[in-house]
Amino acid sequence: MSKLANGNHKNLGTDENNMITYYKQALDKEQLNKLGGKPLKPYLNSIENIKNKNDYLNAIRKWNIEGKGIQAMPFNFDVTADTLNSKKKSC
């Protein structure tokens, strides 16, 4: 990944460029330590204010409109049937 992150990005798509950005940010320990949990505070406050299903749906809708929803993440949270045993679930 470090080879890709330090290389030429002209021919890469949006998803690839986002992954490189996330990778570089994760490596910047100095900035991470400086920021601490501050960038998460607005999300944690939003989550704390969710009291019912309607609040939850409104929060998800707002984050998606702002491009900050779970779909904007470079990974996915999902539960599916285990391919070897359909009675089991896997993440």
MARFIKE-414394 format. One record per residue: residue number from 1; residue in three letters; x, y, z of N, C-alpha, C, O in turn. Coordinates in pm, whole numbers. Layout:
- NUM  ALA  X  Y  Z  X  Y  Z  X  Y  Z  X  Y  Z;
...
// end
This chain:
- 1  MET  83  -120  0  0  0  0  87  125  0  53  223  -67;
- 2  SER  199  124  74  283  244  79  339  277  -59  357  394  -92;
- 3  LYS  368  176  -139  417  199  -276  310  270  -358  340  366  -430;
- 4  LEU  188  224  -347  76  286  -417  51  427  -366  28  519  -445;
- 5  ALA  57  446  -235  29  577  -176  132  682  -217  100  800  -225;
- 6  ASN  252  640  -242  359  735  -279  378  746  -429  465  820  -475;
- 7  GLY  297  676  -507  311  675  -651  223  776  -721  169  869  -660;
- 8  ASN  209  756  -851  130  843  -936  -18  803  -924  -52  685  -935;
- 9  HIS  -105  900  -902  -248  873  -881  -336  919  -996  -458  919  -983;
- 10  LYS  -278  958  -1108  -356  1013  -1219  -461  916  -1274  -570  958  -1311;
- 11  ASN  -428  788  -1280  -517  691  -1343  -607  617  -1243  -674  521  -1280;
- 12  LEU  -608  662  -1119  -689  594  -1018  -827  657  -1008  -845  776  -1036;
- 13  GLY  -923  577  -969  -1058  626  -951  -1078  688  -813  -985  691  -732;
- 14  THR  -1198  735  -788  -1231  800  -661  -1211  707  -543  -1152  746  -442;
- 15  ASP  -1259  583  -553  -1245  488  -443  -1099  463  -408  -1063  460  -290;
- 16  GLU  -1016  446  -509  -875  421  -485  -808  542  -420  -728  527  -327;
- 17  ASN  -841  660  -471  -784  783  -412  -830  802  -268  -752  847  -183;
- 18  ASN  -955  767  -239  -1003  777  -101  -927  681  -10  -892  716  103;
- 19  MET  -902  560  -58  -827  463  21  -686  514  50  -635  498  161;
- 20  ILE  -623  575  -48  -489  630  -29  -493  742  75  -405  751  161;
- 21  THR  -595  826  68  -610  935  166  -627  877  306  -560  921  399;
- 22  TYR  -717  779  322  -737  716  453  -607  653  504  -575  664  623;
- 23  TYR  -535  588  416  -410  522  453  -309  625  505  -248  606  610;
- 24  LYS  -292  733  430  -196  837  471  -239  901  605  -155  929  690;
- 25  GLN  -368  924  621  -417  983  746  -392  889  864  -357  934  973;
- 26  ALA  -411  760  843  -389  663  950  -243  656  992  -213  625  1107;
- 27  LEU  -153  686  900  -10  683  931  40  809  1000  148  809  1059;
- 28  ASP  -37  916  994  6  1045  1051  -23  1047  1201  -118  1111  1246;
- 29  LYS  61  977  1277  42  963  1422  45  1097  1494  -29  1119  1590;
- 30  GLU  130  1187  1449  140  1318  1514  7  1394  1506  -40  1449  1605;
- 31  GLN  -52  1395  1387  -181  1463  1369  -292  1390  1445  -379  1454  1504;
- 32  LEU  -289  1257  1442  -390  1180  1514  -385  1210  1664  -489  1229  1728;
- 33  ASN  -266  1214  1720  -250  1245  1862  -294  1388  1892  -352  1414  1997;
- 34  LYS  -265  1479  1802  -304  1620  1820  -457  1635  1821  -512  1706  1905;
- 35  LEU  -523  1567  1728  -669  1577  1716  -743  1499  1824  -849  1540  1870;
- 36  GLY  -685  1386  1864  -754  1303  1962  -892  1264  1911  -906  1226  1794;
- 37  GLY  -993  1271  1995  -1129  1234  1958  -1213  1349  1907  -1332  1331  1880;
- 38  LYS  -1154  1469  1892  -1232  1587  1851  -1312  1566  1722  -1429  1605  1718;
- 39  PRO  -1255  1506  1617  -1335  1490  1494  -1457  1400  1511  -1553  1410  1435;
- 40  LEU  -1454  1313  1609  -1567  1222  1632  -1677  1283  1718  -1790  1234  1718;
- 41  LYS  -1646  1388  1790  -1739  1447  1886  -1876  1480  1826  -1977  1445  1887;
- 42  PRO  -1884  1545  1708  -2017  1574  1652  -2099  1447  1624  -2220  1446  1644;
- 43  TYR  -2032  1340  1579  -2104  1216  1552  -2149  1150  1681  -2261  1100  1690;
- 44  LEU  -2063  1151  1781  -2100  1093  1910  -2216  1170  1972  -2305  1110  2032;
- 45  ASN  -2215  1302  1958  -2327  1384  2008  -2456  1350  1934  -2562  1338  1995;
- 46  SER  -2446  1334  1802  -2564  1298  1723  -2619  1163  1766  -2740  1146  1781;
- 47  ILE  -2529  1068  1787  -2572  935  1829  -2635  941  1967  -2736  875  1993;
- 48  GLU  -2576  1019  2055  -2629  1033  2191  -2769  1093  2191  -2850  1064  2279;
- 49  ASN  -2798  1177  2092  -2929  1243  2084  -3037  1156  2020  -3154  1196  2017;
- 50  ILE  -3001  1039  1970  -3100  950  1911  -3180  884  2023  -3125  811  2105;
- 51  LYS  -3309  910  2024  -3397  858  2129  -3499  757  2077  -3558  682  2155;
- 52  ASN  -3520  756  1944  -3620  667  1887  -3585  636  1742  -3487  687  1689;
- 53  LYS  -3666  554  1680  -3641  513  1542  -3640  631  1447  -3557  636  1355;
- 54  ASN  -3729  727  1466  -3737  843  1379  -3609  928  1389  -3558  975  1287;
- 55  ASP  -3558  947  1511  -3432  1020  1529  -3318  949  1457  -3233  1012  1394;
- 56  TYR  -3318  815  1468  -3214  735  1403  -3219  753  1251  -3116  778  1188;
- 57  LEU  -3337  740  1194  -3351  754  1050  -3313  894  1003  -3250  909  898;
- 58  ASN  -3350  996  1079  -3313  1133  1044  -3162  1154  1050  -3105  1223  965;
- 59  ALA  -3096  1095  1149  -2950  1107  1161  -2882  1040  1042  -2791  1098  982;
- 60  ILE  -2925  920  1007  -2867  848  893  -2889  927  765  -2797  941  683;
- 61  ARG  -3009  978  746  -3042  1057  626  -2951  1180  618  -2897  1209  512;
- 62  LYS  -2935  1251  729  -2852  1371  732  -2706  1337  698  -2643  1406  618;
- 63  TRP  -2653  1231  759  -2514  1193  731  -2495  1153  586  -2393  1185  525;
- 64  ASN  -2593  1083  529  -2583  1044  388  -2588  1165  296  -2512  1171  199;
- 65  ILE  -2675  1261  324  -2684  1383  244  -2552  1459  249  -2508  1514  149;
- 66  GLU  -2491  1462  366  -2363  1532  384  -2244  1452  331  -2131  1499  332;
- 67  GLY  -2270  1330  284  -2162  1246  235  -2078  1187  346  -1963  1149  324;
- 68  LYS  -2135  1178  465  -2061  1129  581  -2123  1003  639  -2091  962  751;
- 69  GLY  -2213  942  564  -2279  822  612  -2190  700  599  -2077  709  549;
- 70  ILE  -2240  589  644  -2163  465  640  -2124  428  498  -2022  362  478;
- 71  GLN  -2202  470  398  -2168  440  260  -2043  517  216  -1981  481  115;
- 72  ALA  -2005  621  288  -1886  698  253  -1759  635  309  -1649  682  280;
- 73  MET  -1774  532  388  -1658  469  452  -1589  375  354  -1652  325  261;
- 74  PRO  -1459  350  374  -1388  261  283  -1409  113  316  -1342  27  259;
- 75  PHE  -1499  85  407  -1527  -52  445  -1676  -63  472  -1746  38  476;
- 76  ASN  -1724  -183  489  -1867  -204  504  -1895  -292  626  -1819  -384  655;
- 77  PHE  -2001  -263  695  -2049  -346  804  -2166  -427  749  -2262  -370  698;
- 78  ASP  -2158  -557  758  -2261  -638  697  -2269  -772  768  -2167  -826  811;
- 79  VAL  -2387  -824  779  -2406  -960  832  -2474  -1040  721  -2578  -1001  669;
- 80  THR  -2413  -1152  686  -2466  -1236  579  -2464  -1382  624  -2405  -1417  726;
- 81  ALA  -2529  -1466  546  -2527  -1609  574  -2386  -1662  547  -2322  -1624  449;
- 82  ASP  -2341  -1749  633  -2212  -1815  615  -2220  -1900  488  -2317  -1974  470;
- 83  THR  -2121  -1890  400  -2127  -1963  273  -2117  -2114  291  -2160  -2189  203;
- 84  LEU  -2060  -2160  402  -2047  -2303  426  -2161  -2360  509  -2185  -2481  509;
- 85  ASN  -2232  -2271  581  -2342  -2316  667  -2445  -2204  673  -2428  -2107  747;
- 86  SER  -2552  -2217  596  -2651  -2109  584  -2728  -2082  714  -2798  -1982  724;
- 87  LYS  -2714  -2171  814  -2780  -2147  942  -2697  -2054  1031  -2745  -2009  1135;
- 88  LYS  -2575  -2027  990  -2486  -1938  1065  -2475  -1804  994  -2490  -1796  872;
- 89  LYS  -2448  -1702  1068  -2426  -1568  1013  -2280  -1531  1032  -2215  -1576  1126;
- 90  SER  -2229  -1448  941  -2093  -1400  954  -2089  -1252  919  -2178  -1201  851;
- 91  CYS  -1987  -1185  964  -1969  -1042  938  -1861  -1020  836  -1831  -906  800;
// end
